[in-house]
Structures are given as structure tokens and as C-alpha cells.
Amino acid sequence: MRGRKTVRSSNKHYRNRRAYDLIRSNSRLARSTWGSLSSNDLGDLIRLTESYSLSVAAGDLQLLNGKWYVTHTGLLGIAQRRRCVGMRTDLLKDFSDSATNHWVFKATVFKNPGSRGFVGYGDAAPGNVSPLVRGAELRVAETRAVNRALRKAYGIGLCSVEELGALPSARTTSASSVPTNGTHSSNGNGQPRLRDQLCLLIRQYNLDANLVKAYAADFCGTETLRGASRELVESFITHLSTAAKENRDALVCKLNSYSQQVEARS
């Protein structure tokens, strides 16, 4: 009996230690990524870490406009740790329209073999997705449906990033270094600002914000990115998105060629 008690105690200590290490890691990385956190932000992060073992380093969480959002990766990780037995997705053809690229999916998550399933629905169309994923509305709709079903199955009240239509301004250190003047603000039709689009790309592909700025200025033919016209910045964002998707390693090499220029300015 004593031996069994010792084993249980050791396992409990190990789990507590692992949770403690993850909290420290998340707090440290969150501060370096999003700057100083409010007590509420930090408290929410600790609770999310304790409840779901979400990892900032793994890309499970995003802090946008002072609110935490879980990612598709984070939700799949929760399902795996909770031993989810499977999920099914169905395209709802009666509610979808390929001509307008409007898609609706139904997703069902099965927590255990006897589960009747937790259902979630997701839709996507050119008007409710970020310009960065235009043309991929079908996949976005399926991802949104899966995310909602997973959040229902595991009682997660946190909205997922993929469910957002236009990404709100992100509290990131890189965001403050991207131009915010009127030329680069919202275009008035609900689309996110160019700054936000660029920040999303930087986070999504883990790029160096200062090197991206230098590359952008060179691409636009201006001394600084702030001096570029909206059309030129839009063109650069499209170029950067395509380059990152097709060959991120080549893009990183290109960005690194601007490192000396950045160092000389700093």
C-alpha cells in the first residue's frame, strides 16, 4: 500500500510540475510576443493553461484586442489529449453555392465509442473570410465547423481564430512597427487594415517583423514602408503571402539578406 501511495504521489507531483513549467513557458513567451500583459490577460492565460494544457509556443492561443482565442491546432490538441475517438464532416449542399463560393459544413465530434456526437456548423464565403485566405472558403468552412463541434464537445467557451471573419487588430510587438496612417487604414467595407493583414502573415509564418519591413520598403521602392502607397503595400502583401505559401525557406533567406540593413538602422 505504501508503495502505491508513493507512485500516486510521484505522478501527481510530475503532473503539477509539468503544468507549472507550461504556465511559466506560456507566460514568458506571451510577454515576448504580445508585450506587457494585463493582470486579466495573464490570469486568463493561466486558467487556460491549467484547464486545457494549451501551449503558446505550439500556436494553440492568440491574443487579439485583449481577448484570448484558441486555434484549430489547439483544439485538435485538446481532442487528442482527451482521447477523442473521431469526427465526421459533411458538406451541406442545399445551403452551399459553388458559383458564389459560399460553403456550409456540418461537423460531428465523438468523444467516446458510445457518444451520440457533438454537432457544429460552419460557413464561409468571400465576404466573411480574411483576404489572405480568399479562394480557400471551402476549407475554411470545414475548419470552422470542426472548431465549433470541438468547442461544444469539450466545453470550451473560447472562440477560435478561424471563426473570425476579419481579424481584429492584434496586440503584437510587430504591429506597432507597421504603418498605421490613413493610407493603410480600413477601406470602409469591413475588410481588415493592411497593417493587420501584414501582422497576420508575420505571425502565421513566424517571420521577423523588422526584416519584413525592410523587404517591403525595398519592394515598394520607398525609403520606409510608411511612405509607400496603399496600392504598393497591397501588392507586397499579396507577394509575401504567395512567397510564404510556396517556399517559406526561400523567403526567410531573402529576408535575411536585409539583416545588415536593419542592424545599420538600429
C-alpha positions as CSV (number, residue, x, y, z in Angstrom):
1,M,0.0,0.0,0.0
2,R,2.8,2.4,0.9
3,G,4.4,1.7,-2.5
4,R,1.2,2.5,-4.3
5,K,0.7,5.8,-2.4
6,T,4.3,6.8,-3.3
7,V,3.6,6.2,-7.0
8,R,0.4,8.2,-7.0
9,S,2.2,11.0,-5.1
10,S,5.0,11.0,-7.6
11,N,2.6,11.1,-10.6
12,K,0.7,13.9,-9.0
13,H,3.9,15.8,-8.4
14,Y,5.0,15.2,-12.0
15,R,1.7,16.4,-13.4
16,N,1.8,19.5,-11.2
17,R,5.4,20.2,-12.2
18,R,4.6,19.8,-15.9
19,A,1.6,22.2,-15.6
20,Y,3.8,24.7,-13.6
21,D,6.5,24.6,-16.3
22,L,3.9,25.1,-19.1
23,I,2.4,28.1,-17.2
24,R,5.9,29.7,-16.9
25,S,6.7,29.0,-20.5
26,N,3.4,30.4,-21.7
27,S,3.7,33.5,-19.6
28,R,7.2,34.2,-20.7
29,L,6.5,33.6,-24.4
30,A,3.2,35.6,-24.3
31,R,5.1,38.6,-22.9
32,S,7.8,38.4,-25.5
33,T,5.2,38.0,-28.3
34,W,2.4,40.4,-27.2
35,G,4.3,42.7,-24.9
36,S,3.2,43.5,-21.3
37,L,0.1,41.6,-20.3
38,S,-2.7,43.0,-18.0
39,S,-3.5,41.0,-14.9
40,N,-6.7,39.8,-16.5
41,D,-4.9,38.6,-19.6
42,L,-2.3,36.8,-17.5
43,G,-5.0,35.3,-15.2
44,D,-6.9,34.0,-18.2
45,L,-3.8,32.6,-19.7
46,I,-3.0,30.7,-16.5
47,R,-6.6,29.3,-16.3
48,L,-6.5,28.2,-20.0
49,T,-3.1,26.5,-19.4
50,E,-4.3,24.7,-16.3
51,S,-7.7,23.6,-17.8
52,Y,-6.6,22.6,-21.3
53,S,-2.8,22.4,-21.4
54,L,-2.7,24.9,-24.3
55,S,0.7,26.0,-25.4
56,V,1.6,29.4,-26.8
57,A,4.8,28.0,-28.3
58,A,2.8,25.4,-30.2
59,G,0.5,28.1,-31.6
60,D,-2.6,27.0,-29.6
61,L,-3.5,30.5,-28.5
62,Q,-3.6,34.0,-29.9
63,L,-4.2,37.3,-28.1
64,L,-6.2,39.8,-30.2
65,N,-7.6,43.1,-29.0
66,G,-7.1,42.0,-25.4
67,K,-9.0,38.7,-25.9
68,W,-7.7,35.2,-26.0
69,Y,-8.6,33.0,-28.9
70,V,-7.9,29.3,-29.3
71,T,-6.6,28.0,-32.7
72,H,-7.6,24.9,-34.7
73,T,-4.3,23.4,-33.7
74,G,-5.0,24.0,-30.0
75,L,-8.5,22.4,-30.3
76,L,-7.1,19.3,-32.1
77,G,-4.5,19.0,-29.3
78,I,-7.3,19.1,-26.7
79,A,-9.2,16.4,-28.6
80,Q,-6.1,14.2,-28.8
81,R,-5.3,14.6,-25.1
82,R,-8.9,13.8,-24.1
83,R,-8.8,10.7,-26.4
84,C,-11.4,11.8,-28.9
85,V,-12.4,8.7,-30.9
86,G,-13.2,10.6,-34.1
87,M,-15.0,13.2,-36.1
88,R,-17.1,13.5,-39.3
89,T,-17.7,16.4,-41.6
90,D,-20.5,16.7,-44.2
91,L,-20.9,19.3,-46.9
92,L,-24.4,20.7,-46.7
93,K,-25.0,21.0,-50.5
94,D,-28.5,22.5,-50.1
95,F,-27.0,25.5,-48.2
96,S,-23.9,25.9,-50.3
97,D,-23.4,27.6,-53.7
98,S,-20.2,26.9,-55.7
99,A,-21.0,29.8,-58.0
100,T,-20.6,32.4,-55.2
101,N,-18.0,30.3,-53.3
102,H,-20.3,30.0,-50.3
103,W,-19.9,26.8,-48.4
104,V,-21.6,25.3,-45.3
105,F,-20.4,22.3,-43.3
106,K,-21.7,20.2,-40.5
107,A,-19.1,18.6,-38.2
108,T,-19.8,15.9,-35.6
109,V,-17.2,15.1,-32.8
110,F,-17.4,11.7,-31.0
111,K,-15.7,11.9,-27.6
112,N,-16.0,8.1,-26.9
113,P,-17.3,5.0,-28.7
114,G,-20.8,5.4,-27.2
115,S,-21.1,9.1,-27.9
116,R,-24.0,10.3,-30.0
117,G,-21.8,13.1,-31.1
118,F,-21.5,16.9,-30.7
119,V,-22.5,18.9,-33.7
120,G,-21.2,22.2,-35.0
121,Y,-21.8,24.2,-38.2
122,G,-19.5,26.4,-40.1
123,D,-19.9,28.6,-43.2
124,A,-17.5,30.6,-45.3
125,A,-17.9,33.0,-48.2
126,P,-15.7,35.7,-49.8
127,G,-17.4,38.3,-47.6
128,N,-16.7,36.7,-44.2
129,V,-13.1,35.5,-44.6
130,S,-9.8,37.3,-44.4
131,P,-8.4,38.4,-47.8
132,L,-5.4,36.2,-47.0
133,V,-7.5,33.0,-47.4
134,R,-9.7,34.1,-50.3
135,G,-10.1,31.1,-52.7
136,A,-10.0,28.7,-49.7
137,E,-13.5,29.2,-48.5
138,L,-14.4,25.5,-48.7
139,R,-11.6,24.6,-46.3
140,V,-12.3,27.5,-44.0
141,A,-16.0,26.4,-43.7
142,E,-15.0,22.9,-42.8
143,T,-12.4,24.1,-40.2
144,R,-15.0,26.4,-38.6
145,A,-17.5,23.6,-38.3
146,V,-14.9,21.3,-36.7
147,N,-13.8,24.0,-34.3
148,R,-17.4,24.7,-33.2
149,A,-18.1,21.0,-32.7
150,L,-14.9,20.5,-30.7
151,R,-15.7,23.6,-28.5
152,K,-19.1,22.1,-27.7
153,A,-17.7,18.6,-27.0
154,Y,-15.1,19.9,-24.5
155,G,-17.0,22.8,-23.0
156,I,-14.6,25.5,-24.4
157,G,-16.2,28.9,-24.3
158,L,-13.3,30.5,-26.1
159,C,-13.9,31.5,-29.7
160,S,-11.4,30.2,-32.3
161,V,-9.3,32.4,-34.5
162,E,-10.5,30.6,-37.6
163,E,-14.1,31.5,-36.8
164,L,-13.4,35.2,-37.1
165,G,-14.4,36.9,-40.3
166,A,-12.0,39.9,-40.4
167,L,-9.1,39.6,-38.0
168,P,-9.2,42.3,-35.3
169,S,-6.1,44.3,-34.5
170,A,-3.6,42.2,-32.8
171,R,-1.6,43.3,-29.7
172,T,1.8,42.4,-31.0
173,T,5.2,44.0,-30.9
174,S,5.4,43.7,-34.7
175,A,2.1,45.5,-35.1
176,S,3.4,48.8,-33.8
177,S,6.2,48.7,-36.4
178,V,3.9,48.5,-39.4
179,P,2.4,51.7,-40.9
180,T,-0.9,52.9,-39.5
181,N,-1.6,56.2,-41.3
182,G,-4.8,56.8,-43.2
183,T,-3.5,55.3,-46.4
184,H,-3.3,52.0,-44.7
185,S,-6.4,52.0,-42.6
186,S,-9.7,50.2,-43.1
187,N,-11.1,50.6,-46.6
188,G,-14.6,51.1,-45.2
189,N,-16.2,47.8,-46.4
190,G,-15.4,45.8,-43.3
191,Q,-12.0,44.4,-44.5
192,P,-9.1,44.4,-42.1
193,R,-6.5,47.1,-42.3
194,L,-3.3,46.4,-44.3
195,R,-1.4,46.5,-41.1
196,D,-3.5,43.7,-39.6
197,Q,-3.1,41.6,-42.8
198,L,0.7,42.0,-42.7
199,C,0.8,41.2,-38.9
200,L,-1.2,38.0,-39.5
201,L,1.3,36.9,-42.2
202,I,4.2,37.6,-39.9
203,R,2.6,35.5,-37.1
204,Q,1.3,32.8,-39.3
205,Y,4.7,32.1,-40.9
206,N,6.9,33.2,-37.9
207,L,8.7,35.9,-39.8
208,D,10.9,38.7,-38.5
209,A,8.8,41.9,-38.5
210,N,11.8,44.2,-38.9
211,L,13.2,42.2,-41.9
212,V,9.7,42.1,-43.4
213,K,9.6,46.0,-43.1
214,A,12.9,46.3,-44.8
215,Y,11.9,44.0,-47.6
216,A,8.6,45.8,-48.0
217,A,10.3,49.2,-48.4
218,D,12.6,47.8,-51.0
219,F,9.8,46.1,-52.8
220,C,7.8,49.3,-52.9
221,G,10.8,51.4,-53.9
222,T,10.5,53.7,-50.9
223,E,12.8,54.6,-48.1
224,T,10.4,53.3,-45.5
225,L,7.2,51.2,-45.7
226,R,5.3,54.1,-44.2
227,G,6.0,56.2,-47.3
228,A,4.5,53.6,-49.7
229,S,1.1,54.0,-51.3
230,R,-1.8,51.7,-50.3
231,E,-1.7,50.0,-53.8
232,L,2.0,49.2,-53.4
233,V,1.5,47.8,-49.9
234,E,-1.4,45.7,-51.1
235,S,0.8,44.3,-53.8
236,F,3.6,43.5,-51.4
237,I,1.2,41.7,-49.0
238,T,0.0,39.5,-51.9
239,H,3.5,38.8,-52.9
240,L,4.6,38.0,-49.4
241,S,1.6,35.6,-48.9
242,T,2.4,33.8,-52.1
243,A,6.1,33.5,-51.3
244,A,5.4,32.2,-47.8
245,K,3.0,29.6,-49.0
246,E,5.1,28.3,-51.9
247,N,8.6,28.3,-50.2
248,R,8.9,29.7,-46.8
249,D,12.6,28.7,-46.5
250,A,13.4,30.7,-49.7
251,L,11.5,33.7,-48.3
252,V,13.4,33.5,-45.0
253,C,16.7,33.5,-46.9
254,K,15.5,36.6,-48.8
255,L,14.5,38.3,-45.6
256,N,17.9,37.5,-44.0
257,S,19.6,39.4,-46.8
258,Y,18.2,42.6,-45.2
259,S,19.6,41.9,-41.8
260,Q,22.7,44.1,-42.2
261,Q,20.5,47.0,-43.4
262,V,18.2,46.6,-40.3
263,E,21.2,46.4,-38.0
264,A,22.7,49.6,-39.5
265,R,19.5,51.5,-38.8
266,S,19.2,50.2,-35.2
